[in-house]
């Protein structure tokens, strides 16, 4: 299992410092969040911030948690991700999802909010990303986007492409089918009434069994991503249960903590699993 931490607070220079500290402390990944306007909190552009993170680190995996392609032009996202992958020498992953509608830069500014449409936009956007990342001439004609042949060069550093992790709502079949088409699943569990619940090791075990049964190649080359907030002195015990269930990544996340709290958790190091 690999271990990442989502840096949820701080200005761009501070976030870059925290990413460097995470690398020294032995974390495998340093992630940032993708939002535009959430309450009165301070929010920075993730691609600019991750560029700063890339320049301060050499080893850790980087990525936004999570990017909603439905409100981004896919050709612009292709350029941003390719550039960051090159800048980081092939250390970018792209976690994607529908996005949280409490961000005022959805319905408040006229972006699509209907779930099915946002899902369709995400599917089509990922198809476009793969085509443009190829470095070969690519044209597209879909329900939402159409363009004549163009060629994006250079291609990303990673081949055959930048890994894509997709939010998978367990146990919803349509959501899981989408995730299994790509390179990893970030698990969001729901109960029988469709309400979101905390992801448990049992959910991870069920998802891992589903991946083995439904994905060509099974678990090979596929990431199962779980996460939560753990006290440093209990983290290994907690996260071990997720690793035993089949999780390949753990993302530590403290959405309420200040810079001091995040720095303290980084310094304590990842769970020893």
Protein Blocks (a to p, Z undefined) as FASTA:
>chain_A
ZZddddfbdcfklmmmmmmmmmmnopabdcddddfbecjbdcddfklmmmmmmmmpckbc
cddddddfklccfklmmmmmmmmmmmnnopaccdddebjakbmklmmnopafbfklmmmm
mmmmmmmmmmmmnopacddddfkbccdddddddddfbdfbdcdddddddfbfklmmmmmm
mnbdcdddddfkopacdddfklmmmmmmmmmmmmghijnopacdddddddfklmmmmmmm
mmmnopabdcdddfkbcfklmmmmmmnopadZZ
